Amino acid sequence: MGQILNALKNGDSNTVQIFLDFENAVPKSDAEKEVYDQVAAVLSKGPETLNKLNGFSGCEEFIRRAITNPSPETEEEAWNAVLPAVDQLKEFYDYSLEIESVFPKLLVALCKDDPKNSLGDQQALAKQLADVFDFVLRFDDLKMVNPAIQNDFSYYRRTLNRMKLSKKDFNISIRDELANRMSLFFAYPTPMMNVINETTVKFLSQPDSQDHGVNRENVTLALSTMANVCHDMVDKKKFESVETNMFCLRCMTGSIILFDHLHAQGAFSKKSPIHIKGCIMVLKNFVGESVDGLLNALRFTTIHLNDADTPNNIKHLLD
């Protein structure tokens, strides 16, 4: 996947050439390998997590019978069906905590020094940053079209409250505090992207980030560079593989969203270092796989799109 890529700045002639070899990147130093191994241990669970989410069918029929024809039998059947489903939802939530724990390690490694140099010199970690965005947006795409997730969990919480009143909750492992945190997680249309946004904002607001030499400007520079590089990959048809192009588009979209949450003027202003019009157009013109989830992520999970200083033509592109 390696190419020499131009990180365009609003379409002008100022370019930064970065060689990204996503297919063959390996850690070059012991320090890079240490971070790489920690992140890889978490990312290795991503494909199985996506498979489980894709196969999550929910307990709609059991819940419907328990509600429309309430009886001890139908309610017990629904409860017994919902319990393993909620255990599966807890696995998803727990995995989000693992992502939350390792993402700052990538930020430190890639952003404590000049991010453009770091992205080129630590390509294994740059690839992992792209892997995080790829997983996050895949997960959120699947979650957004599966109402069974929130329906099952809502039924679980209602039933749990009844069981508490009747003192029948002594064998329940997912109780109020954990259930509340899980509920907040799944309430977001894009829960994994929200974890990345909140984790980064929290990390940059803590003294630890300054101790590591990481500042907001370096993080936003890394993100704008990644967004522009990934735009360039797809726009210039560097790859024939639909899968590879979708990987680039997810990384581009995730970088834009996180940038928008961190930068005071956001990703959509005229002064944005991200070639935002080109990024939106490359999504809208993409053929081969649906990108509706990525466009919706830009519409609904960014915070500056509807700002007064966002050009009208940019707003119209996402109408």
C-alpha positions in Angstrom: 0.0 0.0 0.0 3.0 2.2 0.1 3.0 5.3 -2.0 4.5 8.8 -1.9 1.6 10.9 -0.9 0.9 14.6 -1.1 -0.7 16.0 2.0 -2.6 18.8 0.3 -3.5 22.0 2.1 -6.8 23.4 0.8 -5.8 22.5 -2.7 -2.8 24.9 -2.9 0.7 24.1 -4.1 2.1 23.6 -0.6 2.6 19.9 -0.2 4.3 17.6 2.3 5.6 14.4 0.8 5.2 11.4 3.2 5.9 7.8 2.3 3.3 5.6 4.0 3.7 1.8 3.6 0.6 0.5 5.2 1.2 -3.1 3.9 4.7 -3.6 5.0 5.3 -1.2 7.9 7.1 -2.7 10.8 8.6 -1.1 13.9 12.1 0.3 13.4 13.2 0.8 17.0 12.7 -0.8 20.3 10.7 2.2 21.5 8.4 2.0 18.5 8.0 -1.7 19.0 7.1 -1.4 22.6 4.2 0.9 21.8 3.3 -1.2 18.7 3.0 -4.4 20.7 0.8 -2.9 23.3 -1.6 -1.4 20.7 -1.4 -4.6 18.5 -2.6 -6.7 21.5 -5.8 -4.6 21.6 -6.3 -4.2 17.9 -6.0 -8.0 17.4 -9.4 -8.4 19.0 -11.0 -6.0 16.6 -12.0 -8.5 13.8 -13.7 -10.9 16.2 -15.5 -7.9 17.9 -16.9 -6.8 14.5 -18.0 -10.4 13.7 -19.8 -10.6 16.9 -21.5 -7.3 16.4 -22.4 -8.2 12.9 -24.1 -11.3 14.1 -25.9 -9.7 17.0 -29.5 -10.5 16.3 -31.1 -9.5 19.5 -34.1 -10.9 21.5 -36.9 -9.0 19.8 -39.3 -12.0 19.6 -38.8 -13.0 23.2 -39.3 -9.4 24.4 -42.3 -8.9 22.3 -44.0 -12.0 23.7 -43.1 -11.0 27.3 -44.7 -7.5 26.7 -47.8 -8.5 24.7 -48.5 -11.7 26.7 -47.0 -11.2 30.1 -46.7 -14.3 32.3 -44.1 -15.9 34.4 -43.2 -18.2 31.5 -42.8 -15.5 28.8 -41.0 -13.2 31.1 -38.6 -15.9 32.2 -38.0 -16.8 28.6 -37.2 -13.2 27.7 -34.9 -12.7 30.6 -33.0 -15.9 29.8 -32.6 -14.8 26.2 -31.5 -11.2 27.2 -28.9 -12.2 29.7 -26.4 -13.7 27.2 -27.1 -10.8 24.8 -26.3 -8.3 27.5 -23.1 -10.2 28.3 -22.2 -9.8 24.7 -22.9 -6.0 24.9 -20.6 -5.9 28.0 -17.8 -7.4 25.8 -18.3 -4.5 23.4 -18.2 -2.0 26.1 -15.1 -3.6 27.8 -13.3 -3.5 24.4 -14.0 0.2 24.1 -12.2 0.6 27.5 -9.2 -1.2 26.0 -9.2 1.1 23.0 -9.4 4.1 25.4 -6.4 2.8 27.3 -4.1 2.4 24.4 -5.1 5.3 22.1 -3.1 8.0 24.1 0.0 5.8 23.7 -0.3 6.3 19.9 -0.8 10.1 20.4 2.4 10.3 22.5 4.5 8.3 20.1 3.3 10.2 17.0 2.8 13.7 18.3 5.4 14.4 20.9 7.8 15.5 18.1 7.1 16.9 14.6 4.0 14.8 13.6 4.9 14.8 9.9 8.3 13.4 10.6 6.8 10.9 13.1 4.2 9.6 10.7 6.9 9.0 8.1 9.5 7.6 10.5 7.2 5.4 12.6 5.0 4.0 9.9 4.0 0.9 11.9 2.4 3.3 14.5 0.9 5.4 11.7 -0.7 2.3 10.3 -2.1 1.5 13.8 -3.6 4.9 14.0 -5.4 4.2 10.7 -6.4 0.8 12.1 -8.1 2.4 15.1 -10.1 4.7 12.9 -11.0 1.8 10.5 -12.2 -0.3 13.4 -14.1 2.5 15.1 -16.0 3.5 12.0 -16.8 -0.1 11.1 -18.1 -0.7 14.6 -20.2 2.4 14.6 -21.6 1.6 11.1 -22.8 -1.8 12.3 -24.1 -0.4 15.6 -26.1 2.4 13.9 -28.2 0.0 11.9 -28.9 -2.5 14.7 -31.7 -1.3 17.0 -31.7 -4.6 18.8 -28.7 -3.4 20.9 -30.5 -0.6 22.6 -33.9 -2.5 22.7 -32.3 -5.5 24.4 -30.4 -3.3 26.9 -33.5 -1.2 27.7 -35.5 -4.3 28.4 -32.7 -5.6 30.6 -32.6 -2.5 32.7 -36.4 -2.3 33.1 -36.5 -6.0 34.2 -33.5 -5.5 36.5 -35.3 -2.6 38.3 -38.3 -4.9 38.9 -36.1 -7.7 40.2 -34.4 -5.3 42.6 -37.8 -4.4 44.0 -38.7 -8.1 44.5 -35.2 -8.9 45.9 -34.5 -11.3 43.0 -31.4 -9.6 41.7 -28.8 -11.4 43.9 -27.2 -13.3 40.9 -27.0 -10.3 38.6 -23.4 -9.3 37.6 -24.2 -6.1 35.6 -25.7 -3.8 38.2 -26.7 -0.2 38.3 -23.3 1.6 38.0 -22.0 -0.6 35.2 -25.4 -0.6 33.5 -25.5 3.2 33.6 -22.0 3.4 32.0 -23.0 0.9 29.3 -26.2 2.7 28.7 -24.3 6.0 28.1 -21.9 4.2 25.8 -24.6 2.7 23.6 -26.8 5.8 23.6 -24.4 7.5 21.2 -25.1 6.8 17.5 -21.4 6.4 17.0 -20.2 5.1 20.4 -16.6 4.1 19.5 -15.9 7.4 17.8 -17.2 9.2 20.8 -14.8 7.2 23.0 -11.9 8.3 20.8 -13.1 12.0 20.9 -13.5 12.0 24.7 -10.4 10.1 25.4 -8.3 12.5 23.4 -9.9 15.7 24.8 -9.4 14.3 28.3 -5.8 13.3 27.7 -4.8 16.7 26.3 -6.4 18.4 29.3 -4.3 16.5 31.8 -0.8 17.4 32.9 0.4 14.0 31.7 0.1 15.1 28.1 2.4 18.0 28.7 4.8 15.8 30.6 5.0 13.6 27.5 5.5 16.7 25.3 2.2 16.3 23.5 0.2 19.4 22.8 -3.1 20.0 20.9 -1.3 21.7 18.0 0.8 18.6 17.3 -2.2 16.3 17.5 -4.3 18.4 15.1 -1.3 18.6 12.7 -1.0 14.8 12.7 -4.8 14.4 12.1 -4.9 17.0 9.3 -1.9 15.3 7.7 -3.5 11.9 7.9 -6.8 13.2 6.5 -5.2 14.9 3.5 -2.9 11.9 2.8 -5.8 9.5 2.8 -7.9 11.8 0.6 -5.0 11.9 -1.9 -4.8 8.1 -1.9 -8.4 7.7 -3.0 -8.7 10.8 -5.2 -5.7 9.9 -7.3 -6.8 6.2 -7.6 -3.6 4.9 -6.1 -5.3 1.5 -5.4 -7.6 -0.8 -7.2 -8.9 -2.6 -4.1 -12.2 -1.4 -2.8 -11.2 -2.7 0.6 -8.0 -0.6 0.6 -9.8 2.5 -0.5 -12.5 2.1 2.2 -9.7 1.7 4.7 -8.3 5.0 3.6 -11.8 6.7 3.7 -12.4 5.5 7.2 -9.1 6.8 8.4 -9.7 10.1 6.6 -13.2 10.4 8.1 -12.0 9.5 11.6 -9.2 12.0 11.4 -11.5 14.8 10.3 -14.0 14.1 13.1 -11.3 14.0 15.8 -9.7 17.1 14.4 -13.0 18.9 14.5 -13.4 18.1 18.2 -10.0 19.4 19.0 -9.4 22.4 16.9 -11.0 25.7 17.9 -12.2 26.6 14.4 -12.9 23.0 13.5 -12.4 21.1 10.2 -14.8 23.0 8.0 -13.6 26.6 8.2 -11.8 28.3 5.3 -8.6 28.3 7.3 -8.7 24.6 8.0 -5.5 22.8 7.0 -7.7 19.9 5.9 -8.8 19.8 2.2 -12.4 19.4 3.5 -14.2 20.0 0.2 -12.0 17.4 -1.5 -12.5 14.9 1.4 -16.3 15.2 1.2 -16.3 15.0 -2.6 -14.2 11.9 -2.6 -16.7 10.2 -0.3 -19.7 11.3 -2.3 -18.1 10.1 -5.6 -16.8 6.8 -4.3 -18.2 3.7 -6.1 -17.8 0.2 -4.9 -19.2 0.2 -1.3 -21.7 2.4 0.6 -20.2 5.3 2.4 -23.4 6.6 3.8 -22.2 5.8 7.3 -19.1 7.9 6.9 -21.0 10.8 5.4 -23.5 10.6 8.3 -20.6 10.5 10.8 -19.4 13.8 9.3 -22.9 15.3 9.5 -23.8 14.2 13.0 -20.6 13.6 15.0 -18.7 16.7 14.2 -19.3 19.9 16.1 -18.3 22.7 13.8 -20.2 21.9 10.6 -23.0 24.3 11.3 -20.8 27.1 12.5 -21.5 30.5 11.1 -18.0 30.7 9.4 -18.4 27.3 7.7 -18.7 28.1 4.0 -22.2 27.5 2.6 -20.9 25.3 -0.2 -19.4 23.0 2.4 -22.7 22.8 4.3 -24.6 22.1 1.1 -22.3 19.2 0.2 -23.4 17.5 3.4 -27.1 18.5 3.2 
